[in-house]
């Protein structure tokens, strides 16, 4: 083959290759559309003091017991998400409720009710107290942890007393709470009163989301009377979790 014939054959091969690699003209498929961003989940705002009052124990309780809300509480300016309770002094602790109060300084709102019923030889009726606390997101769990830490730090406390009088001593411990809510505990306070023996004033704590439900007993109650007071915790938790709580006595 002549030199010119070789060039003609090579050109024919290149032409055939180009035609074979060519693609038909037309619209190109577009890239899949990016799904719209999902907005961040909205966390429910903490309950106000007025809202908490509507979730206190019902005015009428089983067994003839009754409950009455205390005066409205003021809203707290505290309660930022990162807030935590100010460390309390062991000398400020008197009973289970005082441990709870010292550990809930980051609460944004609270509400209180006094309830009672039955018959107590020392008090006429058996008294109990309920307190509800509301926190910004995560604050209620931190408050429960603060209670554990405070009790661990203050196992035994000498109670205030007049000069020359023997000092009473309060011993604190954390016990397992009822199987209610998201977590629970009992702040157990035992007061040694010298020759008079011992008395207990516990506080039962249940966390329901960003709220704490606390039922506490007072000194001088017998173990059975204190158990009757703590036994209303299921009623209290049900009120806090209900969209339609039972009527509450909110008379001033």
Wavefront OBJ file of the C-alpha trace (Angstrom):
o trace
v 0.000 0.000 0.000
v 1.252 3.446 -0.886
v 2.028 6.043 1.737
v -1.054 8.069 0.754
v -3.213 4.912 1.043
v -1.957 4.331 4.579
v -2.922 7.908 5.582
v -6.409 7.451 4.018
v -6.987 4.174 5.964
v -5.868 5.714 9.283
v -8.243 8.642 8.776
v -11.131 6.265 8.067
v -10.440 4.390 11.357
v -10.462 7.652 13.368
v -13.762 8.734 11.734
v -15.456 5.400 12.546
v -14.216 5.601 16.165
v -15.540 9.143 16.620
v -18.972 8.201 15.210
v -19.178 5.134 17.506
v -18.382 7.191 20.623
v -20.792 10.007 19.850
v -24.030 10.135 21.939
v -27.353 11.368 20.656
v -28.164 14.932 21.567
v -30.882 15.514 24.164
v -31.523 16.794 27.661
v -29.224 15.481 30.376
v -30.825 13.973 33.517
v -30.690 16.418 36.400
v -29.289 15.576 39.846
v -31.830 14.518 42.440
v -33.307 17.485 44.294
v -31.972 18.094 47.836
v -34.738 17.530 50.374
v -35.643 20.604 52.428
v -33.934 20.886 55.781
v -35.928 19.528 58.715
v -36.614 22.273 61.254
v -35.212 21.605 64.738
v -37.600 20.020 67.211
v -39.363 22.516 69.460
v -38.996 21.731 73.149
v -41.999 22.515 75.329
v -41.590 25.591 77.500
v -41.426 25.032 81.281
v -44.785 25.280 83.028
v -45.475 28.607 84.704
v -46.384 28.895 88.384
v -50.050 29.411 87.419
v -49.976 26.300 85.220
v -48.314 24.260 87.952
v -51.096 25.204 90.391
v -53.682 23.631 88.098
v -51.740 20.332 88.277
v -51.514 20.076 92.073
v -53.347 17.297 93.894
v -57.135 17.375 93.360
v -59.239 19.112 95.989
v -60.960 15.800 96.838
v -58.738 12.773 97.440
v -59.566 9.110 98.155
v -60.474 8.154 101.704
v -61.853 11.567 102.630
v -58.506 13.361 102.316
v -58.505 16.905 100.930
v -55.917 19.196 99.362
v -55.666 22.970 99.086
v -53.198 24.989 97.000
v -50.999 27.515 98.733
v -50.647 31.170 97.697
v -49.413 31.703 94.112
v -45.630 31.686 93.753
v -43.690 34.284 91.880
v -41.894 33.330 88.685
v -38.149 32.966 89.052
v -35.691 34.824 86.859
v -33.374 31.866 87.212
v -33.525 28.721 85.182
v -31.248 29.122 82.176
v -30.599 25.746 80.495
v -27.072 25.593 81.916
v -28.051 26.710 85.412
v -27.459 24.492 88.413
v -28.266 24.748 92.076
v -26.030 26.830 94.324
v -24.183 24.516 96.715
v -26.051 24.553 100.029
v -24.609 24.486 103.521
v -25.190 21.270 105.459
v -26.221 23.407 108.451
v -29.317 24.560 106.504
v -30.753 21.044 106.291
v -33.512 20.055 108.706
v -35.552 17.346 106.944
v -36.136 15.744 103.553
v -37.961 18.761 102.123
v -35.071 21.081 103.036
v -32.732 18.912 100.939
v -35.142 19.241 98.003
v -35.474 23.014 98.454
v -31.697 23.446 98.546
v -31.314 21.460 95.308
v -34.001 23.205 93.249
v -32.752 26.798 93.177
v -32.550 26.598 89.354
v -36.320 25.986 89.036
v -38.181 28.531 86.917
v -41.475 28.128 88.843
v -43.039 26.229 91.726
v -46.401 25.588 93.386
v -47.343 24.201 96.791
v -50.352 22.431 98.312
v -51.108 21.215 101.809
v -53.223 18.082 102.148
v -54.465 15.946 104.983
v -56.883 13.328 106.191
v -57.276 10.311 108.397
v -56.651 10.749 112.109
v -53.431 11.439 113.935
v -53.274 11.497 117.709
v -50.786 14.365 117.630
v -52.211 16.468 114.793
v -55.929 15.764 114.515
v -55.520 14.902 110.844
v -52.430 13.488 109.169
v -50.706 16.382 107.355
v -48.720 16.252 104.132
v -47.183 18.734 101.711
v -46.874 18.646 97.920
v -44.515 20.831 95.879
v -44.212 21.009 92.104
v -41.154 22.493 90.401
v -40.723 23.359 86.719
v -37.341 23.608 84.980
v -35.880 24.507 81.603
v -34.791 21.523 79.518
v -32.553 19.179 81.516
v -32.861 21.135 84.757
v -35.116 18.661 86.553
v -32.664 15.792 86.049
v -29.776 17.972 87.265
v -31.786 18.835 90.381
v -32.230 15.131 91.171
v -28.487 14.624 90.800
v -27.884 17.649 93.059
v -30.059 16.019 95.746
v -27.970 12.854 95.602
v -24.749 14.857 95.801
v -26.004 17.002 98.705
v -27.048 13.967 100.749
v -23.713 12.302 99.994
v -21.947 15.425 101.294
v -24.191 15.919 104.337
v -24.704 12.507 105.878
v -25.153 13.868 109.407
v -26.006 17.386 110.580
v -26.221 18.932 114.042
v -29.520 20.809 114.248
v -29.801 24.334 115.715
v -30.326 24.382 119.458
v -30.331 26.816 122.364
v -27.121 27.281 124.377
v -26.806 24.690 127.116
v -29.357 22.340 125.542
v -28.347 19.008 123.988
v -28.131 19.102 120.204
v -30.376 16.960 118.040
v -28.820 15.323 114.985
v -30.309 14.708 111.566
v -29.025 11.857 109.407
v -29.712 11.882 105.659
v -29.777 9.081 103.109
v -31.156 8.423 99.626
v -33.483 5.452 99.145
v -35.113 3.969 96.063
v -38.219 5.855 94.983
v -41.533 4.587 93.590
v -41.638 3.239 90.044
v -43.281 6.334 88.632
v -42.301 9.015 86.116
v -38.870 9.151 84.498
v -36.820 8.737 87.683
v -37.433 8.915 91.408
v -35.865 8.788 94.843
v -36.681 9.251 98.520
v -34.674 11.693 100.618
v -34.718 9.960 103.991
v -34.246 12.202 107.023
v -33.960 10.678 110.485
v -33.768 13.053 113.440
v -32.234 11.741 116.658
v -33.812 13.588 119.582
v -31.778 12.250 122.461
v -33.878 10.553 125.122
v -37.048 10.977 123.058
v -35.852 8.587 120.350
v -35.991 9.179 116.618
v -38.397 10.855 114.199
v -38.512 10.823 110.405
v -39.436 13.490 107.871
v -38.893 12.146 104.358
v -39.446 13.658 100.925
v -40.446 11.488 97.964
v -39.366 12.893 94.594
v -40.542 11.870 91.108
v -39.365 13.501 87.889
v -41.946 13.814 85.105
v -40.147 15.288 82.101
v -38.962 18.768 83.105
v -41.033 18.866 86.288
v -40.476 17.482 89.779
v -43.280 16.188 91.995
v -42.396 16.152 95.705
v -44.478 14.845 98.601
v -43.030 15.295 102.059
v -44.007 14.387 105.597
v -43.326 16.206 108.846
v -41.701 15.111 112.092
v -43.928 13.536 114.783
v -45.746 11.264 112.295
v -45.658 7.541 112.918
v -44.204 5.327 110.166
v -47.732 4.310 109.122
v -48.887 7.940 108.957
v -45.826 8.942 106.897
v -46.493 6.015 104.543
v -50.089 7.205 104.102
v -48.817 10.656 103.075
v -46.294 9.239 100.584
v -49.012 6.955 99.229
v -50.610 9.883 97.376
v -47.667 10.155 94.980
v -49.450 8.180 92.187
v -52.328 10.673 92.374
v -49.894 13.592 92.188
v -47.988 12.158 89.219
v -51.242 11.478 87.372
v -52.302 15.122 87.857
v -49.014 16.447 86.485
v -49.164 14.200 83.424
v -52.842 14.826 82.651
v -54.105 17.132 79.893
v -57.317 17.474 81.896
v -56.366 17.437 85.586
v -59.060 17.099 88.219
v -60.280 20.301 89.937
v -57.811 21.858 92.361
v -58.803 23.960 95.376
v -57.026 27.231 94.568
v -58.837 29.448 97.045
v -56.478 32.164 98.335
l 1 2 3 4 5 6 7 8 9 10 11 12 13 14 15 16 17 18 19 20 21 22 23 24 25 26 27 28 29 30 31 32 33 34 35 36 37 38 39 40 41 42 43 44 45 46 47 48 49 50 51 52 53 54 55 56 57 58 59 60 61 62 63 64 65 66 67 68 69 70 71 72 73 74 75 76 77 78 79 80 81 82 83 84 85 86 87 88 89 90 91 92 93 94 95 96 97 98 99 100 101 102 103 104 105 106 107 108 109 110 111 112 113 114 115 116 117 118 119 120 121 122 123 124 125 126 127 128 129 130 131 132 133 134 135 136 137 138 139 140 141 142 143 144 145 146 147 148 149 150 151 152 153 154 155 156 157 158 159 160 161 162 163 164 165 166 167 168 169 170 171 172 173 174 175 176 177 178 179 180 181 182 183 184 185 186 187 188 189 190 191 192 193 194 195 196 197 198 199 200 201 202 203 204 205 206 207 208 209 210 211 212 213 214 215 216 217 218 219 220 221 222 223 224 225 226 227 228 229 230 231 232 233 234 235 236 237 238 239 240 241 242 243 244 245 246 247 248 249 250 251 252
